Amino acid sequence: MARKTVAEAEETRQRIIDAAVEVFAVQGVPDATLDQIARKAGVTRGAVYWHFNGKQEVLQAVLTSRQHPLELEFSADDGIELSWEAVVTAMLDAVNSPQSKRFSEILIYQGGDESGLIHSRMEQASNRFLHYIHQVLRHAIIQGELPQTLDLLTSIAVFKGLITGLLYEGLRSQHQPPQVIKAALRSFLALLKEPPRHLLCEEVQVPQASTEYCQQ
């Protein structure tokens, strides 16, 4: 019986977290209340307090229990095409899947919370994603899938602007066609395969070891 009680308690806790994701995304973190979260979860306010000390602790649980779709894991076994399609799939999930979209909205639109929890979590997700992109592109350069003289740091900076725009627009628009995201990301990969001069290094110091550093 005790084991069932623990399982039920964990189920209730998860329902509260799931409800909080929706309430925070719709109402905004500053305006959201524990009463709203409790009603959404179908529990009493007392049940919320049994699991959490307050709204900040609920927010902390939301941020630590969710992984953003763009927090990808690099695999050296995957070529550039497969790795890039993982980015496309993750981006589509981030703006189209209801749960992922709400989590994205919290990270992007609610980052001004006084505690700094959301900003910190957003930075963590962004750094993980950019680290993945860096590994993918660097591995592709070493494997000869991308030009050895590709300016890696500049390419990543340009890509960051692209992905930020797609993410903001995807969350803001109710009807952004998936093919827009697919076309934009696949077009950028095509650009990297045959980059213009301003995305190339004039010289690479140590090929296959330090391709991200340009001598320009």
N, C-alpha and C positions, 0 to 999 in steps of 0.2 A: 504493500500500500504506500509506504514511504517513497519508494522509487517512482510510483505513479504521480505522487504529489510533487516531487521535484520536476518531473517531466511536464506536468501541467503548469507549474510556476514558470518554467523556462518558455513554454508556449505563450503564456500571457505576456511575459517580458518582451518576446519577439513581436507580438501583436502591437504592443505599445510603441516599439521602435518603428515598425512599419507604418503605424498611424502617424507618428511624429514626422516621418519623411514627407507625407502628404500635407500635413498641416503646416510645417515649416515652409514648404515650397509654395503653397497657396497664400498663406497669411503673412509670411515673412517671420523670421525668428523673433524680432522685437515684439511683434503684435500677437504672436501665438501664445495660447494659454494652456495650462495643464488640463483645464476643463474641456477644451476643444480636443485635445489629444485623447483624453479619456473617452469622450463620446465617440470619436472616430474609431477607437479600439474596441468599443463596446464593453468598457470596464468602468469601475467607479474611480473617482479621484483618489480615494484611499488606496486602491490597488496600484495606481501609478506611484504613490509615495512609498508603498511597500517595496517597490523595486528601485526607485530613484529618489534622491534627496531633493531634487528640484529640476527646473527646466534646463539649466546648464548641464546637469548630469545626463539628462535625456539627449541633449544635443551631442554631448561627448560620445554617448553610446551609438548614436546615428552615424557619426563621423568615423568611428573606429570599426563598426560592424559592416560597413559597406566598402567595396572595392570598385573604383570607377572603371568603366570598360577600357579606358585608354591606359590604364596601368598594366601594360603588357609585359610578358616575360620573354626575353631574347633567347633564341635557340640558334646556335651556330650551324645546325643541320639544315636550317631553312634558307633557301636562296632569297634574293631580293624580291622576286615576284610574290612568293608565298608570304614573306614577312610583311610586304606592303599590303597584300590583301587582308592581312590580320588588322592592319590599321584602318582600312576601309570598313571592315565589318564592325570593329570597335566604335568607329565614329558614328556609323548608322545606329548602333545600339544606344549610344550616348544620347542621341536626340529623338529616337523613335520608341524605344522600349519605355513603357510608363514609369517603372521604378527607376531605371537609369536616368531618364529625363528629369525626374523630380530631384534626384541626387545631384545631377549636373546643375540644376537651377539653384539649389541651395549653395553649392560651392561658388557659383559665378555671381549670383545676384544678392547673396546674403553675407558676403565676405566682410562687411563692415561691422560685424558684431563686436561688442565692446571687449569680450573675452579674448578675441583674436583666434579662437579655436578654428573657425571656418577658414580664415586666411591661411593659417598654418597647414591645415589639411589640404587646401587648394595648392599651396606651394609644394607639398609632398607629392601630390598626384602629378603636377606639372613636371617636377624634376624627374620622377620615375618615367614618365612618358618620353621626355626629351633624352633621357639616358638610353632608353630603348631605341629611339631613332638614331642616336649617335652610334650605338653598337651595330645596328642594321646597316647603316651607310658605310661605316668604317670596314665592316666585314665584307661588304659588297665591293669596296675599292680593292681590298687585299685579294679578293677572289677574281678580280678582273671583270666584274659585272658592271662597274661604274668606272669612269676615267680616273686614272691614278692622280691626275692633277686637279681633281675636283676640290674646290675650296669648301671644306667640310663645315667649318664654323659659320661661314656666311650662308651656306645652303640651309643649315639648320635654323638660323635666324629668320630667313625668308619663310621657311616652312612653318615656323612658330606663328608668324603673322597669318599665314593661310589657314592653319588649323583653328586659330582663335576666331577668325572671321566666320568660318564654317560653323563653329560651335555656337557662337552668339546668334548668328542668323538662324541656325537650325532650331534653337530653343525659342527664339522670338516668333518665327513664322510657324503658322499652323499647317501650312501646306507646301513645305519645301520638298520637292520631289527627290527621292533617294538618288536618282541618276545625276543630280547636280553635285552631290558629295562624291559619288563615284568618279564622275568626269574630272572634277577638280583635283582629286588626289592622284588619280592615274595620269593626268596630264602633267602633274608636278614630277612624278617619277620619270616620265618620258623626257622632261626637261633636264633632269639630272643625268640621264643616259647620254644626251647630246647637249651639254650645257653651253650657254653663250660665254663669251670671253670673260665677262665680269664675275662669273662663277668658277673660274679656273685660276689656279695658282700659276705664276710664271715659272716657279721652280719648287720642287718638294725636297726638303732636306734629307729625310731618311724614308725612302719608299717602304711601304708595308709596316712602318712602325710609327711614323709621325705625320701621316697624311693630312691631319687637321691643321697643320701649321704651314702658312704660306709665306713666301718671300716675295713681297710685292712692293 
